[in-house]
Amino acid sequence: MVVLAVAILARYRRNLAGGWRKTYVITAVTALYLNVFVLIVQLFEKVPSLHELAPKGSEPPFAITQGVVMVIFIVLGILAVKGFREQSVRGLERGTRAA
């Protein structure tokens, strides 16, 4: 919840100005990662074939899956921070692009 609160602050109160743009991207990617983390935990608990691989949730298949997902999100997060262009948020809301 704290991560989402910071993302909302960056987006709506600070209008993605300056460093808040990167803060928004990082917190949004972090919130999505945490949701996917919970999804993976639930899958390993509820899907019988996955539960057989990691009944306690601390076995190597579970750890490897979480590690791979974390690396993917780190790479995507870095690309997202680099790719989030400087544009006027208010200009985008009106349907125009800032120069």
N, C-alpha and C positions, 0 to 999 in steps of 0.2 A: 504494500500500500504506500509506503514511503517513496518508493521509486516512481509510482504513478503520480503521486502528489508533486514531486519535483518536475516531472514531465508536463503536468498541467500548468504549473507555475511558469515554466519556460515558454510554453506555447501561448497561454492566454494572458498572463500578466506582463511578461517581458517581450512578447511578440517576436520571439526567436532572434532578438537583437544581439549582435556580438557573440560572446561565448555561450550564450543561452542556446544558440542553434546547435552546437555540438552537445551541450548538456541534454537537450531534448532527444537527439538521436541516440545518445548513449543510454539514457534512461528508458527510451522506448524499446530498444533492442534488449536491454536487460530484463524488462518486464516480460517480453515475449519469450526470452530464454527460460525464465522462471516458470512460465506456463508450460513450456515444452518439457522442462525437467519434471514437473508434476505429472504430465502425461506419460512420460516414460516410466515413472514409479508406478503409476496406476496400471500401465500395460503389463509390467512385470508381476504385479500382484494379481491381476484379474485374468489374463490370458494363460490358460493352462500350460501351453508349450513353453512360454517364456518363464512362467513360474517354476517349471522343472529345472530350467537353467540356473535360476538364482532365487531359491526359496526364501532366503533371509534378506536379500537385497544388498549383500556385501560381497557377493561372488564376482569373479573376473568378468563374466559376460555383461553384468549390470554396470560395472565400473568402466569397462571399455566403451559401452554404448554411451554412457554419460560423458566420458572424455571426448569421444568423437563429436558428439553434439556440441559440447563446449567449444571445441576448436572451430567447428563450422560457424558458430555464432560469433566468436571473436573475429574471424576473418570477415564475415558479413558485416559486423559492426564497424570494423576499420574501413571497409569499402563504403559503407553508408555514410560515415563521417566525412570521408573524402569526397563523396559524390553529391552531398546535399548542398546544392548551389545557393549562393546568396541571392535571394529574391525577396521582394517585398511581400510579406504574408497578406497584408491588406490588399495589395494589387492582385494577388492570386485569387482572393475571395471575390473580387469584383470581375474577374475573368480577364484581366489585363496582365501583361508581364512587365516587370520592371526592367529597365535597360541596364 
